[in-house]
Amino acid sequence: MRSFSISKLRHLILPAAVCLSLTACGTKNYQPEDNYVSTDDSLYENYILSVDEETGPLLEAEKKAFLSVSEIDRNITAEQLKCIEKEYKHYIKNPRGRVTIERFMYRAMPYLDFTKKVFREKNMPEELAYLAFVESGYHPFARSSANALGMWQFMAPTARHCGLTINWWIDERLDPYKATYAAADYLQEMYDEFNDWHLALAAYNAGPGKIRRALTETGTDNFFDLMDANETIKNSKIKIKKETADYVPRFIAMAKIIRSFDSLGFEPKENELGKGHNVIKEQAIAIKAQRGSDLKAIAREMDMSWQHFRDYNPAFLQTVTPLNADTVFYVPASLQARGLEVSRMEMLAGWSTYTIKKGDTLSGISKKTGVPVHVLRQANAVSEPLRIGQHLRLPGHNTYIADKNANKSSSLGPRPEKDLNYTVKSGDTFGKIANNHGLALAELQKANPQIKDVTKLALGQQIRIPGTKQHFKVKEQKPVQNLIAANKTKQIQQTASKKQEMAPASSSKPSKSRYTIQKGDTLYSVAQKHGLTVAELQEMNNGLSPQNLAIGQSILVKAHENYIASNSKEAPRQNLAKKKTYTVKQGDTLYSIAKSHGLSVAELQTHNKNLSTSISIGQTITIPSKTQLAAAKPIVHIVKKGDTLYSISKNYNVTVDAIVAYNNLAGNSLSIGQKVKIPNTNYTMASADNSDNIQ
């Protein structure tokens, strides 16, 4: 992890007082009675701090806070304490440093009870929650120069290792709640290896490999001894950098300050997060979102401005929820009841239409529209060659973390009270008209069914604008599960856990043989509901085209017996039911579940079709046995021209996330000749051509 802002602020505050190395932290003026600091009264009375000419000595209250200890800073020697003192004084004695602490505390207020509770639940020192002060100043939108993101400043490979999802739709490093669980898991993993919290913290900053090699090189077994020996390391690749040398003393100093925040005379100081973001005011409640939902429409129905909604939901990179994974959206606790109502509304989202022209390819359309190829495939169940005149659905998107100008036009316009007709003018687009009148694209399209292609508007054309009395129709369905992110009861969280499981994916006997197409259905969504691939669904329905789906149409979703007998893909679904299962509990992450069972996230995803990192309390996860793992030898696929992660995943009937995690890929780009390992658990090739696979 890389610290985001404190290190930069410190150089602005007191550059001359930076502790250059821990070996230089001693002082002739310090003569304690004991070599270890404690809260013993006699030691406190005789503790003599050196006089710093620039900042002056510590006052009584400052001394008492400085000498306070907890699990994270016990058994620190006098020499070690002097370096911590320098970090401590940066924020205690300097006016600008004090303002920094007060601003950070204001940002932390909505989250601190939650983060401390997470560490307590995991039997870890709760003061590890203060590490987010050092990493980002509790800034949920923080981004470092090294592209570490979020409150806990995860780099992408580490985040994926800890089970966080990063894709075109969402970046869970920016989810304060899921990232906190991931940070706790990662810190525990570091502690399990080094058996020392100071080394675990150093590994969080520099990486475990760096710390491991430095300890081996120096023969030391704790952080401060390692720093004393650091100058003897000749290899620059092994030597610990100054950033890490300062990191642990800075954290300990921060812990001393935060635990005595009030007695040191600090008060939270209101401040903005920058780029239009604001600190949330209330505890957040997590509510399950429907796949492909319009987030702007949800915000409006919640009577929240788009900016306010975004402040509660930093992780969404688009204005549409993912099509291929379950997610949650967060709302203020006071709006929980309304959030549950909105979650049941039919607001499949912000879609626009693209008409295929001569010479179009999926990669070309992707470049024109900004929608990745794999998302185009998910949304349209389409493959090349494309048919001229064919319509593709494009999800509305707005990457507001990476886009510096995203905040300039993010709010919806006022919605009229009564229906009105709008006359199309020069420069108008369907999306612009919807936005200016406080509507989602889905609403405007629903109100104007006569418009088949929203990309082709004519000057003077009449568009019906529905008034405020027009609302989304609520589906007739059982209440959706309310997932509470911060300190709510388990009872509400467990109401719909079993309904989230895909029964057909783990059962060889689906309850129905036919399915009636409903509004918003695609071949992909129907296939997902019934544990099938699009190819399987098309095969059992005589090559059913996605363009030919119609509401009320009945299609086959359970194969006839003769089809099952000839299709080997049914075997894995039958075998899954025999495997050991685990029921998700509060505080679980995919990483923590995998670790507790001696598995990797990739192995869990490999043995659980369609399993994403967004798991829910009560969800059932298959735990593969050692025999099943041994049998699951990876296939090695050699990338050829035209291959994408999506096409490879479909070819082998695995998920893109499973391939990314299994190969520790940082992005979606592939190169011809690259070897990609495919986690193979009795999966059958979707294609007969396996000449490029090395068993």
N, C-alpha and C positions, 0 to 999 in steps of 0.2 A: 504494500500500500504506500501511497505517497501522500504526505500532508498537503493540504490544499492552500491554506491562506495564512496560518499563524506564522510560519517561517518567514514569509514575505513581509508580514506586518512587523515582526520583530526586528528585521534589518532596518526598517524605517524608524523604529522606536529608539533602540539603543544599540547601534551597530558596534560601538566600541566595547560593549560589555559582553559580547558573545563569548561563550566558553569554547575556546579553540580546540581543546582536547581534554579528556578526562584525566589524563596524566598530569595536567597542569592545574588541578583543582585544589591543591593543598594551600594552606596558609600558615604563616608563623604565629599569627595571633590566636589561633584556635587551640585551646588546651582543655578538652573535656575530661571529666572524672572517669568516664567509661568510654570504651571504643564503640559502643552502640547507642543509638538514639532511642529514647523511650519517653513516656509521659511521666516518669518518676519525678516527684516534686524536687528532690535534692538536685537531680541533674538539671531540671528546668531552672532552678534558682541560680545555679553556677554556670549555666551555659553562656559562653561569651562569644558573640558574633563579631567578626571583624568589621571595622568601619569602612564602608565603601565611600570614597571621596565624592562620587557622583550622586549616589542615591541615599547615602546616610544609613545609620543603623536601623534595625527593625524596632518598631514600637512593641509594647508588651503584648497587645492583642495579636500583632503580626508574628511575634516570636512563638506565642502559644499555638497559633495555627500551623506555623512551620514545623514545630516539634510534635504535632499530633501524628499518630500513626494508625494504620489499619493493615489489613492482610497484605495489601499491595506494596507497602513501603516499610515493612518490618526489617530489622537486622541490617540497616544501612550504616556503614562506618562513617567516621568523622570526615575522612577525606572525600568520600562519595557525597556526603551531605553538602559540602561546599559548592560542588558543581550544581547541585539541585538548587542551592540558595541563589545562584546567579539567575537561573531561569525564573525562580520565584519572584525575585525583585523586579524583573522585567515588567511584571503585570501588577505588582503591589505598589511600587514606589513611583512609577512613571504615570502621569495623568492620561496619556494616550493609551498606555497599557491597561489602565483601569477601565477606560471606556470600551476597549476591545472585549474585556471579560464581561462587562455589563451587557453589551450587544449580543455576545454569544449566549449568555444566559437567557435573554429574551427569546432568541430563536429556539433554545432548547426546551423552554417551558411546556410546549404541547407534547413533547416526546419523552422527557426525562423519566417520568414515572414508569412509562412503558418499557424503556430500554433497561432501566435498573431491574424491573420485574423479570425481564427475560433472563438476565444473568443470574438472578436469585433462583429462578425456576430450574436452571441448569446447574445449580450448586457451584457457581463460579463467583468470584468477588464482584459485588455489585458495582464497585467503583470503576470497573472496566467500562461501564457506560460513559465515563468521562473521556474515554479515548476519542469519541466523536468530536469533542471540543478541539482536540489537537489535530484531528484529521481534516475537519471542514468547518469548525465553528458551528456545528449542528445546522449546516446549510443543506437542505434536501436537493437543491439543484446544482450543487458545487461541481465544478469540472477543473481538473488540474491541467497543467501544460503537458503532462504525460498521458492525458485522456483518462485518468481515473475519475470515476463519477460517483456522485451521491454523498450522503451523509457519512458513509463509512469508506469512501474513496477506493472502491474496488477497481482493479484492472480487469479487463474482460476475461482473460484465461482463468484467473483466480475466482471470479464470480461464477463462471460456468462450472468450475471444480466444486464450488459450494452449492450448486443446484439452482442458481439464479438464471432466469431466461433472458437472453439478449437476442433480439431479432428486429425485423422491420417494424413490427407492431408495437413492441414493448421493450423496455430496458429496466429490469427489476433491480438494478443497482440504484435506481432513483426512487424505489419504493422504500420509504423509511422503515416500514415494519418488517417486510420480508428481508431487507438487507441487514437489519439488526439481528435477526435469527441467524442469518448466514455468517455475520461477523462473529457472533458468539461461537458458532460451530468451528469456524476457522481458528479463532484464538484457542479454543479447547484442543483442537488438533495440534497446534504449535506447542501447547503446554504438555500434551501427552508425549511429544517427541523430546522436548528439552527439560521437562520437569522443573521449570523455573519461569515465573511470570515475567521477569525482566527480559529473559531471552525470548520468550514467546512474543512479547511486544516488539522486540527488535526484529524478529522473524516476520511479524505482520508488516513491518515497514520495508525491510530489505529483501524478504523472501527466505524461506527455510534453508535453501541450498547455500546461500551466502553465509548464513550464520553457522551452518554445519561445517562448511569448509574452513571457516576462520577458527572455530573451536578446535578442529583437528590440527590445524597449522600451529596453534599456540599452546595446545595442551591444557587449556583452561576449561572451566565448567560453569562459569557464571558471567553475567554481562559485564560487571565492573572490572573483574580480572581480565576479561577479554579486551576491554578498552585500554587497560594498563599495558597490555602486551601488543596492542594493535600496531604501534610504531615499529615493532620488530618484523612485521609481515612485509616482505619485499614484493610479493606478487600483487600488482594493483587490482587484479580481478578478485582476489581473496580479501584484500584489506577493506575494513569497514569504513564507509564514507562518513563524512562529518554529519550529514543529515541524520543518519542512524545513531551516531554517537550522541547527538543532542536530543534525539527523539524520546528516549526513555527518561532522562532527567526532566525533560519538559513535561512529560505526562505525569510524573510523580509530583512535580511542582503544581501542575494544574489540579491534581486530585486534592492536594492540601488546601488549595484556594477554594475549590468548589465545596468541599466538606465544611468549610468555615465561611461560606459566602456572606451570610448575614452579619456575623460578628466582625468581619473585616470591613464592614461599612459599604458593601456593594448593594446596588439595586438594579434590577433588570432595566435596560435602557431600550425603549422602543426603536426599531429600525426596520428598513425594508431590505429585501433580499437582492434587489437589483433586477434590471430587465423586466420590470413590471410585476415581479413576484412579491407576495406578501407572506408574513408569518401567519399560519393558521391560528385561530383563536380557540377552537374547541377540540376535544378529543375526537378522533376519527373512528367511524364505524364502517366496516367493510361489508359490501353487499354484492352478491353474485350477479354478474352481468350476462345477458344473452350474447351468444356469439354474433359478431357482425352488427352490433348495436351502434347507433349514432350518439356519440358522447356529447355533442353540442345539444342535441335534442334532450338528452337526459339532464344536462345542466339547466336547460330552460324549464323543463317540467319540475325540476327541484327548486325553481325560482332562485337559481344561483347564476351570477354572471359567469361567462366562460372563463375569465381570468380567475375568479374565485374557485371554480371547479378544478381548474388546473393546479392551483396551489395545494389542493387536497390530493391531487392525482398526478404527481410528477412523472410517473413511470410510463404513461402512455405517450408514444411517439407519433401516433396518428389520431385523427378524430373519430376513428372507428375501432371497436374492440376486435381482437383477432377472430378470424373465421375458423381456425383449426385448434383452438385451445380455450379452456374455461379461464376466465379472469374475474377479478372483483374491481369495483370502483368504490372510492371512499367518499363519505359525506360527513358533515358535522353531526355529532350525537343528537342534537336537537331536531335533526331532520330524518332520523332513522325511520319513522313510520312512513313518511312520504317516500323515502328511498325504496322501501319494500314495495310500495304501490307502483312506483315508476319502473322497478325491475321487472314487473309483470306486463308492462305495456309493450305492444308490438311496435318497435321503432327500429326496424332494420334499415340500415343507415345510409345517409349521404352518398348514394350511388350515382355515378354518371355513366354515360354510355359512349363507347368508342366503336365506330363503324370501320371494319377492316377494308383497306384499300389495296389496290394492286401493288405488289412488292413488299407488303407488310410482313414482318416476322415478329415473334414474341419479344425477342431482344430489342428490336427496333421500336416496338410499341412501348416497351419498358423505358427506353431512353426518352421517348417523347412525353410520357405521362408521369414518370417518376415512380411508377409502381413496379416492384421487382417481378421477374418472370415467374418465380414460384407462387407469388400472390395472384398473378393473373391466372395461373393454372388452378389454384385453389378456388378462386371466385367463379370460374367459368367451366371447369372440367374440360379444357380445350387442349388440343395437341396440333402440331404442325403436320402437313401444310395447312395453312389457314384458308378459309373460304371467303372470297371477296363479297362484301355486303353483310357478312356475319357481324352480329353485335356482341361486344364484350362489356361486361359490367366492371366498372372501376370503383373501388372503394375510395371515399373521400379521405384525404390524408393531409397532414400538416405536421412536419417534423419540427416541433417547437423547441427542442433542446439544442439542436445543431443550428437552427436558423436564427440568426441574430435579429432579423426583422420580424419575427413571428408575432411579437407582442403588439405591433402597430395597428393591426386590424383584426383582432381576435374576437371582438364582442359582436353579438347579434343585434340587429336593429330592432326597433319597437314593432310588436305585432298588432295589427288592427283589431278593434273589438268586433267589427262586423265584416262579413265577406265583402270583397271588392274585386273589381276587374282592373288589371294592370296592363297598360299598353307598352309593348316592347320598344325600347329606344336604341339608338346607336350605341354600341359598346356593351350592351347588356349580355349577360350569360345567365343560364338557368340558376347556377349556384349563387351568382351575385344578387339576383332577384330574391332568392330564398333568404339569403343572409340579411339583405336590407329590410326585409319584412319579418324578421325574427322567426324564420322557419327552417326546418331541416329539409334537405333535398327530398327525403322520403315523403315528407308531408306535402310538399309542393307537387311532387309527381303523383301522389295519391289523389290530390285535388284536381289534377289535369290529366286524366287517363287518355285523353285524345292525343296527347303529345307522345309519339312513339320514340322519337330521337331527340333528347334534350339538348344535343349539341347543335341542332339545326333550328334556330329561332329566326323568325322573319320580322323585319321592322313593321310595326303596327299590329302585330299579332296580339291577341287578347289572352292574358294569363289570369286564371282565377286564384285569388289570394284568400285562403280560409281565415276567418276571424278567430278570436280567442275562445269562442264557444265550441270550436272544432277541436276535438282531442283524439289522441290515439286510442284505438279500441283495445280494451284489456282482454287478454286471452283468458279463456276458461281453463284454468289450470290450478293446481294446488300451490299454496304459497311457496315462493322460492326460499332457499336457505339463506339465512342472514349470518354472514360470517363476520364476527366482531374482532377487529384487529387489536383493540387495546382494552384489556382488563374487563371484559364483559363475561356473562355467565356462559357455561358450556351448553346449557339447555337449548338456547336459541340456535347455537352454532350447529347442533346435531340434528335439526329437524328434517333435513332433506338429504342427508349424506348418502343413503342407499339409492336415492333416485338419480344420483350423479353417475353411478356405475353403469357401464354399458353392458347390460345382461347378454345381448347377443354375442359380444366379443369373447365371453368366457363360457358360453353355453352352446352345446351342439344342437339344442332344440328350441329355436326361436318360437315365440308364442303365436305369431301370425305369419302367414305365407305371403300376404299382399299388403301393400301400403298405399294409402291415398294421398296424393300430392296436395300440400297445403301452401298457402301464400308464403312466399319467401324461400321455399325449398329450392335447392339445387341438387344435382346428382351427388356432389361432394357431401353436402349436409345429410342427405338421405343415407348415403353409404356409411358415414360416420355414425349415425344413429343406430345402424344395424350391424356394426362391426365388420363392414365389407370395404373393399377398395372400389373405386369408381369402375375400374376394369371389370371386376367381378359382377358389379351391378349391371353394367352394360351387356356383359356376356349372357347373363341369365334373362335379359330382356331384349334379345335379338338386336344388339347394337344400338340401344336407345340413345338418341342424340340429346345433348343438354338443351338445345334450342327447341326441342319438341315437347318439353315438359309443360303441362297445363294443369291448373288448379282443378282438383277433382279426379284427375287421371289415376288409375289404379295400376301399380307396377309390382312385379314379383320381387320380394326381398328374401325369401327362403327358397333355396334351390330344391328341385325335385330330387328324389333318392338317386336316380341314375346320374344326375349331375354331381351329387356329393360323392358318389362312388368313384367317379372319374376325375375328381378334382382334389389333388393332394393338399391344397391349402386349408381344407377343413380340419386336417389332423392337428395342427397346432392349437386351434381353438378348443378341441376336445381335451388336449393334454393339459391346457392351462388350469382346468378345474381341479386337477389332481395335485397342483403345487401348493406349498405352504403360503398362507396369506397373512398380511399385517394390516390392522385397522389404524388409520391416521389419528393421532391425538393432538391436543392443543400444544403448540410450540414446535411440532415436527416440521422439518423441511425434508426435501427429497435427499439432500446430502446427509442429514443426521440419520435418516432411516437406513440409507445405504451403508453408512459407516457402522451403525449398530449391528448390522448383519454381515459385516465383513465384505461388503460389495462396493462397487463403484456406481455412480449415478448412471453411467452408460449401461451397465449390466442390468440395473433395474428397468431402465427404459426399454432395453432390448427384450426383456421378458414380460413387458406390460405394454401391449399395443396401444398407441395413442396416449401414453402417459406423458403429461407435461409436468414442468416444475411447479405449476400452480395447483397444489393439492389442497384438499378440503378435509376438515375434521369428519371422521366417520368413513372416509373413502377407503376402499379395500385395495391393497397392492399385493401383487404376487411376488413372493420371495423364492427365487430359484434355488434348487439344491446344488450341492457340489457336483453331483453327477450330471445335472443339466448344464451347469457351467462348463464342465469338462467337455461335454458333447458340443458345446456351442463354439466351435472353432471359427475364427473370423475368416471371411473370404477377403481376398485382396483384389480390389478392382483397379485396373489401370485406366486412368482418365483418357478418353479419346475426344476428338473434335466434336463439339456440340453437346458434350456432357455438362449437366448442372447437378448440384446437390439434389434438387428436386427430382430430376429424371433418374438419377442413380437410386434415390430412396424408393421411388415407385417401382423400379426394375427389380429391387430385392425385397420389396414389401416391408420396409422399415421406415422409421420417421427420420426427417432431416435432423432433428435435435439429437437423435441417437447417434447418427453418423458424426455430427459436429463434436459431441461430447467424447465419443470413442476415439476420435483422432485429435482431440484438443485443438480444433481449428479456430483461428481468430476471426475469420470472416467467411464469406460465401464464395470467394474467388477460387477457381481451380486452374491448374495448368496441364496441358497435354503431356501425358506420360507420368503424371503424379500418381502415386499409389495410395489408395484410400481403403482402409480396413472396414469391412462390413460386419457388424456383429450378427452372427448367424445362429439363430436358435430354431432349427428345423424349419426355417422359412423356405419357401419354394420360389424359384425365380419366376418373375412375372413375364419374362421374355425367354424364348428358347435359345437365344444367342448368349452363351456363356463362355465364349472363346477367350475373353479377356480376364477371366477369373483364375486366380492361382490358389488352389486349395492348400 
